[in-house]
Amino acid sequence: EYTEAFHRDGFVVVDGVLSADEIALSKEEVWQYLQAKGDGILKDQPETWDEKNWPKEICRNGGFMGRFPYIRRLYSIDKTMINKQPQAWRNRQNPKVYTVFRNLLDSKKLWVSLDR
């Protein structure tokens, strides 16, 4: 069971939570953002994915959210709308996602949050 793996290993991957359509929409939102805000990054051209092309407002040192602690940069990330995209918001409210977190955290009191 995934809760046992989570408590043993500190992380878990749970397959089948989002549908193929939800995953596709999520990926498309990220790519739309990267292509709009990046400097020449193109989804179908991996050679454009180098650090110099990533959107500087959120992507430093080649990482999507940059260096830790990234909490200091939440206000700048919040202004980008990357954390408020429609499909990302739907994913946060997805009943299957809720069920997984409810089981992992052994709590029904969960909040949808924009900061992660």
N, C-alpha and C positions, 0 to 999 in steps of 0.2 A: 504494500500500500504506500502511496506517495507521502502520507503524513509521517510514516516511520522513516522513510528516506530523508525527508526534510529535517527531522529532529536528529537523525544520525549524522547527516552530511552538511547540514546548514543551508542547503539549497535543493531544489527539485525542479525538474522539467515535467510538466503535465501535458501530455498530448491530447488533442481533440477538444480543447476548451473553446477555441474560436473556430468558426467554420472557414472553409477555403475562401469564401467571398469576403468574410470579415478580415482575414489575413491579407488578401489582395488589396482591399480598400485601405487598410492600415499602411501597407508598404507604399501604396501610391501616394498617400498623403505625405509621407516622409520624403519621397522622391520629389514631389511637387515643391515642397519647401526647400530642399537642398538645391534644386535646379533654379529656383527663383532667387534664393539668397546667396548661393555660392558664386564662385568666380570661375564659371566654365565647367562645373561638374555636370556630367551627363550620365544618366542611368545606364545606357547601353554601351558606354565607353569606359571600362575600368581604368584605362590609362589616365583618365581625368580625375580619379578619386584620390589623388595625392593631397598631402596636407595643405598645400598652398591654395587649393580650390575650395576647401570646406568653408562654410559660412563662419566668419570670425566671431560673430556675436555669440555663438554657442559652441563652436567646435575649435578647440585649441589643442595643440600637440597631436592632431590626428584622431582624437577621441571624440565621440559624439557629444558628450556633455563636458568635455575638458578635464582639467585637473581637479583632484579632490583637495580640500573639501569643496564640493560644488555648491553646497548650501549658501556660500557667500555670493554666488552668482544667480541665485533664484530670481532676484528682482529683474536682472537683465534677461534671463531666459523667459520670464513671464511676459515681458514686452514683445517677444518674438511671435507669440501665438503657437509655437511648436507644441506646447503642452495643452492647447485648447482646440485642437483640430476635431472636427465632428466625429470621425470614426474612432479616434483615440478616446473621446468622451464616451461614446457608445460602448467601447470595450471596457472602460472602467465600471460601467453600470450593468454589464452583461451578467445575467443570473448564474451562468456557469463559472465565470470568474469569481463572483461573490461566493459561490459554494466552495470553490477551491480554497480561497482565503479563509472562509469561515471554518473549514476543516483544519487547515494548517494552524490557525491561530486559536482554535477552539473557542470562538466567540461569535455571537450574532451581531455584536455592536461594531460594525465596520462603517467607515466613511469613505465616500468617493473624494479624492483629492486631486487638485490641479498641479501640485508641486512635484510629482514623480511620474 
